[in-house]
Amino acid sequence: MIFRQLFDAKSHTYTYLIASNKGREALIIDPVLENVNQYIKLLRELDLKLVKVIDTHIHADHISGIAELRDKTNCVTIMGDKTPADVVAMRVADEERIKFDGIELQALYTPGHTAESFSFLMKDRVFTGDTLLIRGTGRTDFQNGSSKDSYNSIFNKLLKLPEETFVYPAHDYKGEMVSTIGEEKKYNPRLQVKSVNEYIDIMNNLNLPDPEMMDVAIPNNLKLGIDFKTQKVNNGVDQKKFNELQKEKEAVIIDLREKTEIKKEAGIANSKVVMMDKVNEYLSENTEDLKNKKLLFYCARGHRSTLAVQIAKSYNLSNCYHLIGGLENKA
């Protein structure tokens, strides 16, 4: 397995790159906008194809790089299903599994630092975002944070993991790179409490200044998605028109969602499942057969389908459309 821990000195953010092996698919967790070119350079050097990118929560100290990575690599953007951000193509629920190229991560809903915070467990390591830090915990005094929720997320979920589990946080301000659940139980000063009220008292009296970029980062990170206006420009059609097109004889209806999403939600009859990371391969192998067809792409929220239309056009398949807003916007 390829595993890289990358550091942004300005925001003290850790970004993680995971891949099964050289020449294979990759996933990135908590990217920083200013470092996107660095990530892409590393992906090229390691001959990796970025297929998924995750934000653990809405960051207040930097602008996320997930939208830029989406636009440059056609990867699928992911956050937990409690996020108010419009950036994500795929929302995952508590304990839902994210799979790619033989690697599996389990989403863990761990609110407290923010109301939408998630951690992600991968075998012997857990990516804790700002919920659990090395010898610290994420502050809870903005973005609908809650000290009580933080306590429950840490003590009743993260600290229940095996003690040898490696802890990889989204930030560190002292140069620490990795810890374990066992070490944090024993040495983290904020966890040496006897009750939830004692923990709440500690968190309520930190008196920390606001992050320098908070007023810029939060509103920007809430609106990094592919909006309806962009979807309309890129051969987007509303549900009424989409329903009409799918009845045509030459129509090929393509569902871009993951298998886990399809299990959770209804699909469209007679659709062909081609997950986003396989779109290029599918179009390349079937270009001749699809030339006289009408391609109808859809996904959960319209992000992936917008990108799929762009990809189809690169194969000179211009007779293609997608459902604006995806299935979430379909009555």
C-alpha positions, 0 to 999 in steps of 0.5 A: 500500500502507498501511504503519504502524510503531507503537511501544510505549514500555513494552516498546520493541516495534514493531508493524506494520500492512500493507494493500493499500489503504484499505478493504481487508484488513489484517495486523498483526505483533507486537501488544501487548495494551495497544495493541489498542484503538489498533490497532482505532481505526486499522483503523476510521479507515483502513476496514480489515478485519483478517484475519491477525495474526502473532507472530514468536516468544513474547515475554518482555517483553510479553503479545501482543495476538493473542488479543484481536485474534482475539476482537474481529475474528475474524482468523486468528492465525499463528505459525511451526510450531515454536511451543509456544504454543496461541494459533495457528489457523494454523502456517506452515513455513519458506519457506511463503507467507502471502497476503491481498488481493494481498500476500504474505509468506514465512515464514523460520525463524530460530531463535536468540533463541528456538527458535521464532523466525520472520522474515517477508519481504515484497518489499523488507522483512523483519520480523526479530522479535528475530533481527536488530535494528538494530545488534544481535541478539536475546539467546540466553540463555533460551527455548531460545535458541542463539547458534549457531542465531542465527549461522546464521539471520543469516549464512546466511539473513537476510544472504543477502537483497539488501543494499537489503532494509529491516530492520524488527525487533520491538524497538529500545531506541535510537530506531532505526526501520529499517535495511537488510541492507547497513547491518547487514552493515557497521555492526552490531558483533555481525556483525563476526566472523570465525567462529561461535565468535567470535559465540558468545563475544560472545553468551555474555558479554552478561550482560543482566538478565532482561526485567522481565515475563518471568515473567508474559509467557512463561506468558501468551503460551504460553496465549492460545489457544481451549482445548478447554473453550471449544470444547466450550461453543460447539457443539463436538463430538468426532470421533465425533459430527462423523463422524455429523453429516456423514453426515446429508442436510442437512449442509453441511461447511465447511473454514475453512483456507487453500489452503496448509494444504489442500495440506499436509494431508488434508481431509474429503470433500465439504467446501466451502472458505470461508476464515475471512476470507470466512465473514461474506460467505458466511453473509450471501449464503446465509442463506436457503439455510442455514436448514434446513441443519446447518452443520459447521465445521472447521479445523486446530486448532479456533480458527477453527471456534469463531469461525465458530459464533459468527458463524453464530449472529449470522445466526440459524443455530443448527443449527451445530457444529464439530470440537473440536481441528480436524483435528489432533485427528481420527484 
